[in-house]
Amino acid sequence: MRDIVFIERDPYAPIRHCYTVSKILYQGKSEYQEIQVIESPEFGRMLVLDGVVQVDEKYEFLYHEYIAHVPLFAHPNPENVLIIGGGDGGTLREVLKHDVVKRAVLVDIDRQVIEISKKFFPSLSVGFSDPRAIIVNEDGYKYVQDYENEFDVIIVDSTDPVGFAHVLTTEDFFRFVHRALKEDGVFVAQTESIHYHLEMVRTIQQRLKKVFPIVDLYTSVIPIYAGYWWTFSIASKKHPVRSPVRDVNVETKIYDKEMHEHAFLPTGFYKKLVSGEYKY
C-alpha cells in the first residue's frame, strides 16, 4: 500500500513541509476556514487549518507550555485570563494548571474547531469541561474592545496573521489589549519564525513598544512550524517578565524556571534584532 502524503500550503513560509499520513480522520469546511484532521505515524494526530498544520499530538507541548506558562508565571496573581484563539484547547489546558486562575475566557471565532478538538484531541481539549473555563464564539478583536481593567493576562493563540487574524497584530489591537488589562497586566502572542518572518517579528515588537513600557521576545523550537525557531512577543504594564515571580508548581514536560529564563533572547542580540541591525 502506498503512503498518503500531505503537503502543507503555508502562504507565509518559503518551504513546504511534507508529511506521511496513515489516515485522514476528518475533512470539512467551517464558515471561516478549511479543517482537516490527519494521522501521522511520527507526529500523531494533526489539526490542519487552511492547509497549514496547527497542532500535532507529539510536540504540541513545546508551543502550549511556552505560550501559557511564561506570561502566567511572570504575573504574581493571574486570576483572570483571556485567551484569544486557541480553539484546539491546548493553551487553555495549560492555563488551568494554575490553581490561582479563577476564570479563563477563551474567545475563538470558529466553534467548529473547538468541536473537532473535543472529538479528535482529548488530551488537548480537557480544559473545556473545567468550571473555570468560559467559551465564547466571537471575534476576539471585537470582544476585547468591550473591556477595561478586566484581565490579568491576555494570550493571543492565533493562526498565522493573515486573513481575519491579521488585525490581531495591529497597534490599534494592542491598545485595546492594554486597556482591557489590569494595571499590572501581561500580554503575549505567538509571532512566527525568527528567521522566515523576521520583519513581521520586528514590526510587532515596535508596535508593542508604542503601547507598553515593558516589551520582550522569547522563543521555542517547534518541529512542525516552518522556520522552527518560533517567537512569542510579550508585553507587561508593570512586572519584568524574564524570570518567574512565583514558584513553578505545575506539572509540565519542559517548562520550568530555568527554561523560562533561557527562552528569552540574550539582551544584546534582542536589541540588534529589534533595531534592524541583525540581518541575513
N, C-alpha and C positions, 0 to 999 in steps of 0.2 A: 504493500500500500504506500503510495506516495505521500510525502508530508504536505500538509496545508501550510502555506506561507502567508504571513500578514506583513505588509509593508506600510509603515506609517506615512502619512502625508502632512507633515508638520510645516505650516507656512512660514514659521519663524526660524527654521534650522537649515543650515547648508548641507546637512546629511540626512539620510533616511535610515531609520532602524528597521531591520528585517527580523521577524520572529517566526520560529517554527511553532505551529499551533496544532494541538492534538484534538481540539474540539471547539466549535462555535456554539456557545451556550445561549446567546441572545443577540438578536439584531432587530433594531427598530428605530423609530424617529419620534422625538417629542416635538412640542411646539417650538423648541429653541435649538435643537441640535440632534445629530445622529448619535445613537447609543449602541455600543456593542459590548458584549462580554465574551472574551475568548479565554481558552485554557492553554497554557504553555507548559511543556514538560520541565522547563527550567525555572520559570517565574511564577508558576501557579496561575490562578485566575487573574485576569487583567481587565480593567474598565477602560474602554476606548470611547472618547467623545470627539466627534467630527474628525475621525481618522487619526487621532493622537492618543497614545496611551497615557492615562492619567494616574493609574494606581496598579501596582502588582502586589500579590499577596506576600511574596518573599522579601522584598526590600522596602515596603511601604513605611516601616518604622523610621527609616533614615530621613524621611520627609516629615512625617507627622510628629515625631518626638521633638524635632528641632523647631518646627513652626509653633508648637504649643508650649513646650516647657521653658524655652528661653525667655519669652515675654512674661510668662506667669511667675517664674522664679525671680525675675527682675523686679517684680512688684511685691511689696510687703504684705498685701492683703487683697488679693484679686477675687472679690466675692461675686462680682457681676461681669460676665464675659460675653462679648458679641462676636460671633463667627459669621463672616460674610462669604458665601460659597460653602465649600466643604460638604457637599451633598453625599459623598461616599461615607461620611461619618467618622473617618479616622482621626481628624483633629478634635472633634467633639469627644471621642473616646479618651484621648489623652488629657484634654482639659478637665474632664470629670474625674480623673485620678486624684485631683487636688481636693482634699476634704474641705478646704477653705472656700471653695466655689459654692455659692448658694444658688446661682442661676446662670445657665448657659443658653443664650439665644442663638439659634442657627438660622440664618436667613439665606435660603437658596431659591433662586427664581424657578428652578426646574424640579417640580415634585417627582417627576418620573425617575430622575437619578437617585433620589432617596429610596424610592420603592424598589428599584433594581438592586441597590446596595443591600437592602434588607433581605432580599431573596437570595442573592448570589455571594454576598460578602459578610457573613455573620460575624466574623472576627473584627471587622471594621465598624459595623453598624450597631454594636451592642449599646452604645450611648443613647440611641433614640428612645429606648424604653426607660431611661433614668428619669425619675420625677423632677429632677432639677433642670432637665432639658426642655426648652420651648422651641418648637419648629415652626418657622414662618416661611411660606412660599410667596415671596415678593421680590421685587427689585431691590437689592442691597443698597444701591446708590441712592434710591429714593427713601428707603427705610431709615437710614442713618440721619437724614435731614430732619427728622421729627423729634430728635433727642438732644438734650443739653445736660451736661454734668451727670450722665447716667451710668456709664460703664467704666470699670477699672482697666480692662484690657479689651482691645478690638483687634481681631485677627482676620486678615483677608486671605482666604484659601481659595483662590480663583483659578480658572483655566488661564491659558496664555492671554495676555492683554490685547486681544483682537476682538472684533465684533462687539457684542454687548458688554464684554468685560473691560473694554478699553477705558471706560470712564473711571474705573477704579484706580487709575494711575495718575489722574489729573490733580492739579493744585487745588481746584475747587473741592474735589472729593476729600483731599487731605484736610482742608479747612472744616468741612462738615464733621470729619472724624475728630478733629481737635476739639470742636465744640461739644460733641457727644461724650467725650471722655471726661472723667472727673479731674480735679486739679492735679492729681499725681498719676494720671493715666499713662498707659503704654500701648503702642500700636505696632503691629508687624504685618508684613505682606511678603508673599513669595515674589521674587523679582527676576526670575530667569537666570540664564547662564552667565557667569562672569566673563566668558570669552565670546561666545556666539552673540551675546546680547549686551555687550559692554556699554554701548551708547545708551541703551534703554536703562540699564542699571544706573549709570551716571546721571541721566536725566531725572530719574525718580528720586535719587539721593538729593539732588539740587532742589527739586520741588519740595521735598520734605523739610529741608533746611530753611525754606522761606516761612514755614509754619511752626516747626517745633524747635525748642532750644537744644535738644539732645537728639542727634541722628547718628546712626552707625550701620554697619553691614556685617553680617555673619554668613557662614556658608556650611553646606554639607555636600558630600559626594554622593550622588544618587544615580545608580547604574542605568535606569530606564529613561532618564531625561537627556535630551540631546545637549551635549556640552558637559554633562556630568557634574561639574563643579558648580553647584546651584547656590543662588544667593537669596537671602532674606533681609529686607530693609526694615530696620527697627527704629522707632522714634519714641521719645519719652518727654513728658511735660516737666518731670522733676527728677526722677531717680536715674542714676547711672545704670547701664544695662550690661556691662561686660562681665559681671560676676553675679551669682545668685545672692539674693538678700535674705533668703530663708533656707532652712535645712532641706536638702534634697531627699525627700522621704517617699517618693513614688516608685513603683516598680517599672523599670524600663529595660530595653535591650542595650542601648548605647548611651543615652543621655545621663550625665552626672555632672557634678560641679566642675571637674576638670575638663570634660568635653564642652561644657558651656563656655568656659573661658578660652579654650583653644579654637572654638568655632569662629571667633572674631578675627578679622584680618589684622596683622601687625599694623600699628598706627602709621608707620612710615609708608608702607605700601598702600594703606587705605587713603591717605592724603594724596598720593600720586594718582591713584585711580579716580578719585572724585574730581581732582583738579584738571585732569586730562593729560597729565604728564606721562602716565602709563599708557603706552601704545604698542601695537604689534602689527 
